Structures are given as C-alpha cells and as structure tokens.
Amino acid sequence: MRITGLASGIDVDSIVQQMMQAQRAPLNKLSQQKQTLEWKRDFYREINSQMVDFRNNKLWKYKSSSELNPYKSEVSGDKEAISVKATPTANQVSMKVEVEQLATQRSKTSTESLGTGVTKKSTLGSIAAGSDEFVLTVTRPGSDPVELKFSKSDTIESVIKKINSDTSANVTAALDEATGKITLKSKEYGNANVEFGGNLTDAFKLTGDYEGGEKSRVKVNGQTLNYDSNTFTLNGVEITLLDTTEADTPAVISTKTDSTKILETIKSFVSDYNALLEKINGKLNEERYRDYAPLTDEQKEELKEDDIKRWQEKAQSGLLRNDEILSKAIFDMREAVVTAGVAGTSINLSSIGITTGQYYENGKLILDEAKLQEAVEANPDQVLELFIGSDGTSGFFNKLYDNLMGPLESLSERAGTSKYSTSLTDAYNTESVMGKELKDLNERISALQKKLTTMESNYYSQFTAMENAINQLNSQSLSITSLLSQ
C-alpha cells in the first residue's frame, strides 16, 4: 500500500493514473484485438458445430438407403408365418410363400442332471473329480478345431461366460438351474456338421444325440429353396420365417410403391439444410459496427449492465461478414444442389419438387410435397438414384456430404475446431492460425504489462524522491526558523 502526497499535498495516485492512462492505450488496443479474435473464433465454432451435426449425424442418416426406401411390403394369408420388410431394391414381384421347415441350431443337452445341489457357482472339480484340466473342442468342416481350456477350479458360471464370449467358437452355453442340465448350441443356423468334443462334454454329460442344424425350407412361387437362416432377402424383400404355414394357406407377399418414408426423410433434410444455410447466411450478412470496439474494464465500470450488453452486441456483430470460408461453404452447398441429377434422364431436384427460393432467400430450399410424391410413385428407382446414386455411394446426398468436408477442414485449420465434434466446450487446437495469433497477442500483452508495471513503479519512485526532498526542505526550514527565533 502506497501513502503519497503527505509532504507535497499532491494527489500523486491521481496524477500517476492519468499519466498511465495514455501509456495503457496500446495495451487496451491489444486486449481489444484479443477479445475480437476470441469472439470470432467462438462464432466459427458455433457454425462448425452445426455443420458437423448436419453432415456427420443428419446427412449421414439421410443418405442411407433405408431412409429413402420407396417401397413397402405386406403379408396376406398366413400372417403368422413370416414377417417382411421391403428394401430399396424391391422389384414388386408378388410371392406366394409356403414355409415347410425353419432353420435350427445344432445343439446338445446333458442326458441327466450334473448332480444334486449343482449351481452355477459349482466348480468343474466338484462335478467331475479326477481331472485338473478340462477341454472343449468345437469342430466345423473346412476349418481348424477351436479349443477352449478350463481348470478344475473354474465355476460353471465362468465356463459359460468364456464359451459365450469366444467368437471363434461361435457357441452358446446355458445352465438350466431347474433340471441341472447344460446345453451347448451353435450360434449359426442350418449347419448339421458342428461337433463338440473334449472331456468337458463328459463332465457336462453331453453324451446324447445332437439336435437341430437343419436348413430352412420354403417354397416360393412353387420353387423349393433352402437357406442357412430364417432371414433372407428375395426379390428385394427381407423375409423372416416365424413358423411353418398351414396346409393350403400360404403367406402372400405383395410389394408396392410407398412414398411415406422418402417424403419424411426429404422433409427433414430440407428443414435441416435450410437451418444450416440460415445460420451461415446470417453471419455472412450481419451488419458490422466498426465504431463499437470491445469495452475495456474501465469502460465497463462506467456503464450499466444493459448498456454493456447492447454495446457488446454491436461489437460482436458482423465479425464474420463476407467471410471467405463461410462463403465457400455456401457455394459448395449450392453447387451440390445445382448439379444433382441422374445421368441419361431429365431427373433433377427441381423436377421432383425441390427448388430454391427467391434470390433474396439466399439459396433456401422449397419443397413441393405433392410433386415429390408424384415423382416417387412414378419413378421410385430414379428418385432413389438421384439422392444416393445407383451404387449407394454417389448421388446428391453423398456429393453434399463430401462437399462439406472442405469448409470443415478450413475451419479446423483457421480456428482450431474439430471436423468431427459438435462440442462447444472442447479445447481449440493451439497450432491453428487463430491459435498462433492469440498466442502472439498474449505474449505481447504480457510483455507490455510488465513494461507498464515498471513504468508505473518508476513514476511512484520519482514522486517518492520528490516527497523526500520536500520533507528534507521542510525539516531544514523548521531548523532555521527555530534558530532565528532564539
């Protein structure tokens, strides 16, 4: 704490602060530059977050064929025997399905209980004395046997967990605590050649006959077909067998065009696209108030809270106006819209009811639902190809997905944001362009602060010297006055 001006009567603190105020102007300017840069970086991150969410979450979902499925399959006749789901490749061929046999898993069950009082906590040694090590082998034709080893101290529960978690064995084990019996079952269907061996099968009393392992057998439009599963795809329809059909009561599958799903997907896409476009355009066209610099701490002390808020809104406005990265993002989004089409046809976004608005709407998409529905019902395959291509990896959605990576990379390089995260709190990459600029500003601010601190100390030292001189002069004056008065 400094006590100054006692000898001179001068308000030294006030004088020093006034002298330092002019000296602090360069520091205030650097601090304002830093604040502006931090605001700008935060605005970049907001847009980056929304762009990542649109591209990596929403658009990734929309461009999956299941979200654009223009077909729907239904079952008549024996509806309890099968369930169906049309895929985007459905060819609308009607199918009469007779389920003669379901596919089953190869399995073996203990011929008798493992013993009185046996639970999942019982050890292998307690149910099969005389062996220190137990082995289970699983053999399939054409591949090497899989061997699992256990010790006598392993519990039935731990053995079951090890068997069930081994992907190479591809087998499940289960203990029926009511009967005390173990069942080993292949996870695959329709393979009657799986064999279980090793002394673990003796410990578990798996000495009986195998069950299951049959392929499914169905008759479709009079043709008998066999599958290794109860789920398969035929004529673009995913069919799941649930039960055998009753005699003379087949299940009949009919497939038709259904625009419901694709309409829902496109409506959601248009809404999300426009939201991102509005966000970017909002920053690109925001008014810039260059006379409103960030407030210094001293300036904030002189203003009311509402005045500070209004000032900062002006100071933050327009920081990304006409920004080249955001302008490129808008260009890339529009480019994908304009160039979308199906080669060799007149199909494009406009022809199916997706157009851009007026020029002042800055590329906003307008959806004519009736026209889109009409296009889907008339040319479902071409509409699907327009969005995801004939191979599922091209088309409008994939082009837009690819185009957005460029702006995300540019934002990452400049602002230090993540190309894959929507977080608004993750740390920035300090090696980005703005990260390096902020580092430089922080170093300059720190150096200037040290310089100003030294300068302020020197001023106070000078005034202190003056005070000491005045004190000395006053002391001498008192001495002379005292002598003269004698």
C-alpha positions in Angstrom: 0.0 0.0 0.0 1.4 3.4 -1.0 0.9 6.5 1.1 1.8 9.5 -1.1 1.4 13.3 -1.2 1.7 13.8 2.6 4.6 16.3 2.3 3.5 18.0 -1.0 -0.2 17.8 -0.7 -0.3 16.5 -4.2 -2.8 13.7 -5.2 0.0 11.5 -6.5 -2.2 8.5 -7.2 -4.5 10.5 -9.4 -1.6 12.1 -11.3 0.1 8.7 -11.9 -3.1 7.1 -13.1 -3.6 9.9 -15.5 -0.1 9.6 -16.8 -0.5 5.8 -17.1 -3.8 6.1 -18.9 -2.2 7.4 -22.0 0.6 4.7 -21.7 -2.1 2.0 -21.4 -3.7 2.8 -24.7 -1.6 0.3 -26.7 -2.3 -2.4 -24.1 -6.1 -1.7 -24.3 -5.8 -1.9 -28.1 -4.1 -5.3 -27.9 -6.7 -6.6 -25.4 -9.5 -5.5 -27.7 -7.8 -7.3 -30.6 -7.6 -10.4 -28.5 -11.2 -10.2 -27.4 -12.4 -9.7 -31.0 -10.3 -12.7 -32.2 -11.8 -14.8 -29.4 -15.3 -13.8 -30.3 -14.7 -14.6 -33.9 -13.2 -18.0 -33.1 -16.3 -18.8 -30.9 -18.6 -17.9 -33.8 -16.6 -20.1 -36.1 -17.1 -23.0 -33.5 -20.8 -22.4 -33.4 -21.1 -22.8 -37.2 -18.6 -25.7 -37.2 -20.8 -27.5 -34.6 -23.9 -27.1 -36.6 -22.2 -28.1 -39.8 -20.7 -31.2 -38.2 -24.1 -32.2 -36.8 -25.7 -31.7 -40.2 -23.0 -33.6 -42.1 -22.0 -36.4 -39.7 -25.3 -37.1 -38.0 -28.3 -36.0 -40.0 -27.0 -36.2 -43.6 -25.2 -39.5 -42.8 -28.5 -40.9 -41.7 -30.5 -39.5 -44.6 -28.1 -40.9 -47.2 -28.6 -44.5 -46.0 -30.9 -46.4 -48.4 -33.2 -47.4 -45.6 -34.2 -43.8 -45.0 -35.1 -43.4 -48.7 -36.9 -46.6 -49.2 -39.7 -46.0 -51.7 -41.3 -49.5 -51.3 -43.5 -51.2 -48.7 -44.2 -55.0 -48.5 -47.3 -56.5 -46.9 -48.3 -60.1 -46.0 -51.7 -61.6 -46.6 -52.9 -65.2 -46.0 -50.9 -66.8 -43.2 -49.6 -63.6 -41.5 -48.2 -65.5 -38.5 -45.7 -67.5 -40.6 -43.5 -64.7 -41.9 -42.7 -61.0 -41.4 -41.4 -58.9 -44.3 -39.6 -55.6 -44.9 -39.1 -54.1 -48.4 -35.6 -52.9 -49.3 -34.9 -50.1 -51.8 -34.0 -52.9 -54.4 -37.5 -54.4 -54.2 -38.8 -55.4 -57.7 -42.5 -55.5 -56.7 -42.8 -59.2 -57.7 -45.6 -60.9 -55.8 -44.6 -64.0 -53.9 -46.6 -66.9 -52.5 -44.6 -68.4 -49.6 -45.1 -71.8 -48.0 -42.8 -72.4 -45.0 -42.1 -76.1 -44.7 -39.3 -76.0 -42.1 -37.5 -73.4 -40.0 -33.7 -73.3 -39.8 -32.4 -74.6 -36.4 -29.2 -74.5 -34.5 -27.1 -77.6 -33.8 -27.1 -78.4 -30.1 -26.6 -81.0 -27.4 -28.1 -81.2 -23.9 -26.9 -83.1 -20.8 -28.5 -86.6 -20.7 -29.1 -86.1 -16.9 -28.6 -83.6 -14.1 -25.0 -82.7 -13.4 -25.7 -83.6 -9.8 -27.7 -82.9 -6.7 -27.2 -79.3 -5.5 -25.2 -78.2 -8.5 -25.5 -74.5 -9.2 -23.7 -72.0 -11.5 -21.2 -71.5 -8.6 -20.2 -75.1 -8.6 -16.7 -75.9 -9.8 -15.7 -78.3 -12.6 -13.7 -80.3 -10.0 -16.8 -80.8 -7.9 -18.9 -82.3 -10.7 -16.1 -84.3 -12.4 -13.4 -85.4 -9.9 -10.1 -86.8 -11.2 -9.2 -84.1 -13.8 -7.2 -81.0 -13.3 -7.8 -79.6 -16.8 -10.9 -79.6 -19.0 -11.0 -79.0 -22.7 -13.9 -78.2 -25.1 -13.3 -78.5 -28.9 -15.6 -77.2 -31.5 -15.1 -78.6 -35.0 -16.6 -77.4 -38.3 -15.7 -78.9 -41.7 -13.2 -77.0 -43.6 -11.7 -75.1 -40.6 -9.3 -75.9 -37.8 -10.9 -77.1 -34.5 -11.3 -74.4 -31.8 -10.0 -75.5 -28.4 -11.1 -73.9 -25.1 -9.3 -74.9 -21.9 -10.5 -74.7 -18.3 -9.2 -75.7 -14.8 -11.0 -77.7 -12.1 -11.3 -74.5 -10.0 -13.4 -72.8 -12.7 -17.1 -72.4 -11.8 -19.8 -73.4 -14.2 -20.7 -69.7 -14.5 -17.2 -68.7 -15.5 -17.0 -71.6 -18.0 -20.3 -70.5 -19.6 -19.1 -66.9 -19.8 -15.8 -67.9 -21.5 -17.6 -70.1 -24.0 -20.2 -67.5 -24.9 -17.6 -64.7 -25.3 -15.3 -66.7 -27.6 -16.1 -65.5 -31.2 -14.0 -68.2 -32.8 -16.0 -71.0 -31.1 -19.3 -69.3 -32.1 -21.2 -71.3 -29.5 -23.5 -70.5 -26.6 -23.8 -72.5 -23.3 -26.6 -72.3 -20.8 -27.4 -74.0 -17.5 -31.0 -74.9 -16.7 -31.0 -74.4 -12.9 -34.3 -76.2 -12.6 -33.0 -79.5 -14.2 -29.3 -79.1 -13.6 -28.6 -79.7 -17.3 -26.2 -77.9 -19.6 -27.0 -77.1 -23.3 -24.3 -76.3 -25.9 -25.6 -74.7 -29.0 -24.0 -73.4 -32.2 -24.8 -69.8 -32.9 -25.2 -70.5 -36.6 -28.3 -71.9 -38.2 -28.6 -74.7 -40.7 -25.2 -76.4 -40.1 -25.6 -80.0 -39.1 -21.9 -80.7 -39.1 -20.8 -78.8 -36.0 -19.2 -81.2 -33.5 -18.5 -80.7 -29.8 -15.6 -82.7 -28.2 -13.2 -82.9 -25.3 -13.5 -84.1 -21.8 -15.7 -81.1 -20.9 -18.5 -82.7 -22.7 -18.1 -85.7 -20.4 -18.1 -83.5 -17.4 -21.3 -81.9 -18.6 -22.8 -85.3 -19.6 -23.2 -84.2 -23.2 -23.2 -87.8 -24.4 -26.6 -88.0 -26.1 -27.5 -87.2 -29.7 -27.3 -83.9 -31.4 -30.4 -81.9 -32.2 -31.1 -79.3 -34.8 -28.8 -78.0 -37.5 -31.4 -78.1 -40.3 -31.7 -75.5 -43.0 -34.9 -73.7 -43.6 -37.0 -75.0 -46.4 -39.5 -72.8 -48.2 -41.5 -73.0 -51.4 -41.7 -69.6 -53.1 -44.0 -69.4 -56.2 -43.7 -73.2 -56.4 -39.9 -73.3 -56.2 -38.4 -75.1 -53.2 -35.5 -73.1 -51.6 -33.2 -73.8 -48.7 -31.4 -71.2 -46.5 -28.9 -71.3 -43.6 -31.0 -68.8 -41.8 -34.6 -67.9 -41.0 -34.0 -64.5 -42.5 -33.1 -63.9 -46.1 -33.7 -61.4 -48.9 -35.5 -62.4 -52.1 -36.8 -60.1 -54.9 -35.6 -57.2 -52.8 -37.7 -58.1 -49.8 -36.2 -59.2 -46.4 -38.2 -62.2 -45.3 -38.1 -63.6 -41.7 -39.6 -67.0 -41.1 -41.5 -67.3 -37.9 -43.5 -70.5 -38.2 -44.5 -73.2 -40.7 -47.5 -72.3 -42.8 -50.7 -74.3 -42.5 -51.6 -76.6 -45.4 -53.2 -74.7 -48.3 -52.8 -71.4 -46.5 -49.6 -69.8 -47.9 -48.3 -66.4 -46.9 -48.6 -64.0 -49.9 -46.2 -61.1 -50.2 -47.1 -58.0 -52.2 -44.8 -55.0 -52.7 -45.9 -51.6 -53.8 -44.5 -48.1 -54.1 -44.9 -46.1 -50.9 -43.8 -42.5 -50.7 -44.3 -42.1 -47.0 -40.8 -42.9 -45.8 -38.9 -41.0 -48.5 -41.2 -37.9 -48.0 -40.5 -37.9 -44.3 -36.8 -38.1 -45.0 -36.7 -35.3 -47.6 -38.9 -33.0 -45.5 -36.5 -33.4 -42.6 -33.5 -32.9 -44.9 -34.9 -29.7 -46.3 -35.6 -28.3 -42.8 -32.1 -29.2 -41.6 -30.4 -27.9 -44.8 -32.3 -24.6 -44.5 -31.4 -24.2 -40.8 -27.7 -24.6 -41.6 -27.9 -22.2 -44.6 -29.8 -19.6 -42.5 -27.1 -19.8 -39.8 -24.2 -19.3 -42.2 -26.0 -16.6 -44.2 -26.9 -14.8 -41.0 -23.2 -14.5 -40.1 -22.2 -13.6 -43.7 -24.7 -10.8 -44.0 -24.6 -9.5 -40.4 -24.1 -5.7 -40.0 -20.7 -4.6 -38.9 -20.4 -1.7 -36.5 -16.7 -0.7 -36.6 -17.1 2.1 -34.1 -18.0 -0.4 -31.4 -14.8 -1.9 -30.1 -14.8 -4.3 -27.1 -15.1 -2.5 -23.9 -12.2 -2.2 -21.5 -12.6 -3.0 -17.8 -12.5 0.7 -17.0 -15.2 1.5 -19.5 -17.4 -1.3 -18.2 -17.2 0.2 -14.7 -18.8 3.4 -16.0 -21.7 1.7 -17.7 -24.9 0.0 -16.6 -25.3 -3.7 -17.3 -27.9 -3.2 -20.0 -25.7 -0.7 -21.7 -22.8 -3.1 -21.6 -24.9 -5.8 -23.2 -26.1 -3.6 -26.0 -22.6 -2.3 -26.7 -21.2 -5.8 -26.9 -23.9 -7.0 -29.2 -22.9 -4.2 -31.6 -19.2 -5.0 -31.1 -19.7 -8.7 -31.9 -22.0 -8.1 -34.9 -20.5 -8.7 -38.3 -17.3 -10.3 -37.3 -17.8 -13.0 -40.0 -19.3 -10.7 -42.5 -18.3 -11.8 -46.1 -16.0 -14.4 -44.6 -14.3 -16.5 -47.3 -14.6 -19.8 -45.5 -18.4 -19.4 -44.9 -18.9 -18.1 -48.5 -17.1 -21.2 -49.8 -19.4 -23.4 -47.6 -22.5 -21.7 -49.1 -21.1 -22.2 -52.6 -20.3 -25.9 -52.1 -23.8 -26.5 -50.7 -25.5 -24.7 -53.7 -23.1 -26.5 -56.1 -24.4 -29.9 -54.9 -28.0 -28.7 -55.3 -27.5 -27.3 -58.8 -25.5 -30.3 -60.2 -27.7 -33.0 -58.7 -29.3 -35.3 -61.4 -29.5 -38.8 -62.9 -27.3 -39.4 -65.9 -29.3 -40.1 -69.1 -32.6 -38.7 -67.7 -34.3 -35.4 -67.0 -34.5 -36.2 -63.3 -33.1 -33.5 -61.0 -34.1 -31.8 -57.8 -36.3 -29.3 -59.5 -38.1 -31.9 -61.5 -39.2 -33.8 -58.3 -40.3 -30.6 -56.4 -37.2 -29.3 -54.7 -36.4 -25.8 -55.8 -34.5 -22.8 -54.4 -36.5 -19.7 -53.3 -36.2 -16.1 -54.4 -32.8 -14.5 -54.8 -33.2 -12.7 -51.5 -33.7 -16.0 -49.7 -30.0 -16.9 -50.4 -30.5 -20.5 -51.6 -33.2 -21.7 -49.3 -34.8 -24.9 -50.5 -38.5 -25.1 -51.1 -40.3 -28.5 -51.1 -43.4 -29.2 -53.2 -44.6 -32.4 -51.4 -47.3 -33.2 -53.9 -44.8 -33.1 -56.8 -42.3 -35.1 -54.8 -44.9 -37.8 -54.0 -45.9 -37.9 -57.7 -42.3 -38.4 -58.8 -41.6 -41.1 -56.2 -44.7 -43.1 -57.3 -43.9 -42.6 -61.0 -40.1 -43.3 -60.9 -39.1 -44.6 -57.4 -35.8 -46.1 -58.6 -34.7 -42.9 -60.4 -35.6 -40.8 -57.4 -33.6 -43.1 -55.2 -30.7 -42.9 -57.6 -30.9 -39.1 -57.6 -30.2 -39.0 -53.9 -27.7 -41.8 -53.3 -26.7 -43.0 -56.8 -27.1 -46.4 -58.3 -24.3 -47.8 -56.0 -25.4 -46.1 -52.8 -22.1 -44.0 -52.7 -22.9 -41.3 -55.2 -25.9 -39.0 -55.8 -26.9 -35.7 -54.3 -26.6 -36.6 -50.6 -23.2 -38.1 -51.0 -22.0 -35.1 -53.1 -23.2 -32.7 -50.4 -21.6 -34.8 -47.7 -18.3 -34.7 -49.5 -18.5 -31.0 -50.3 -19.0 -30.0 -46.7 -15.7 -31.6 -45.6 -13.7 -28.8 -47.3 -15.2 -25.9 -45.2 -14.8 -28.1 -42.1 -11.1 -28.6 -42.8 -10.7 -24.8 -43.4 -12.4 -24.0 -40.1 -10.2 -26.5 -38.4 -7.0 -25.0 -39.8 -8.0 -21.4 -39.1 -10.0 -21.6 -35.8 -8.7 -24.9 -34.4 -12.1 -26.6 -34.3 -12.8 -30.3 -34.7 -14.0 -31.7 -38.0 -15.9 -34.4 -36.2 -17.2 -32.9 -32.9 -20.2 -30.8 -32.2 -19.0 -29.8 -28.8 -18.9 -26.1 -27.9 -16.6 -26.6 -24.9 -13.7 -28.7 -26.4 -10.3 -27.1 -26.3 -9.2 -25.4 -29.5 -6.1 -26.5 -31.4 -3.5 -24.0 -30.3 -1.5 -24.7 -33.5 -4.3 -23.3 -35.7 -3.9 -19.9 -37.4 -6.0 -18.2 -34.8 -4.4 -20.2 -32.0 -1.0 -18.9 -33.0 -2.4 -15.3 -33.4 -3.8 -15.5 -29.9 -0.5 -16.9 -28.5 1.3 -14.0 -30.1 -1.1 -11.4 -28.7 -0.9 -13.0 -25.2 2.9 -12.7 -25.3 2.8 -9.1 -26.5 0.2 -8.2 -23.8 2.3 -9.9 -21.1 5.4 -8.0 -22.2 3.6 -4.7 -22.4 2.0 -5.3 -18.9 5.5 -5.8 -17.4 6.7 -2.7 -19.1 3.8 -0.7 -17.8 4.3 -2.1 -14.3 7.9 -1.0 -14.4 6.9 2.5 -15.7 4.3 2.9 -13.0 6.8 2.0 -10.4 9.3 4.5 -11.8 6.7 7.2 -11.6 6.0 6.5 -8.0 9.7 6.3 -7.3 10.1 9.8 -8.8 7.3 11.2 -6.7 8.6 9.5 -3.6 12.0 11.2 -4.2 10.2 14.5 -4.6 8.3 13.9 -1.3 11.6 13.0 0.4 13.2 16.2 -0.9 10.2 18.3 0.3 10.4 16.6 3.7 14.1 17.4 3.9 13.5 21.0 2.8 10.7 21.4 5.3 12.9 20.0 8.0 15.7 22.4 7.2 13.2 25.3 7.2 12.0 24.3 10.6 15.6 24.2 11.9 16.4 27.7 10.5 13.2 29.2 11.9 14.0 27.7 15.3 17.5 29.2 15.3 16.2 32.6 14.3 13.6 32.6 17.0 16.2 32.2 19.8 
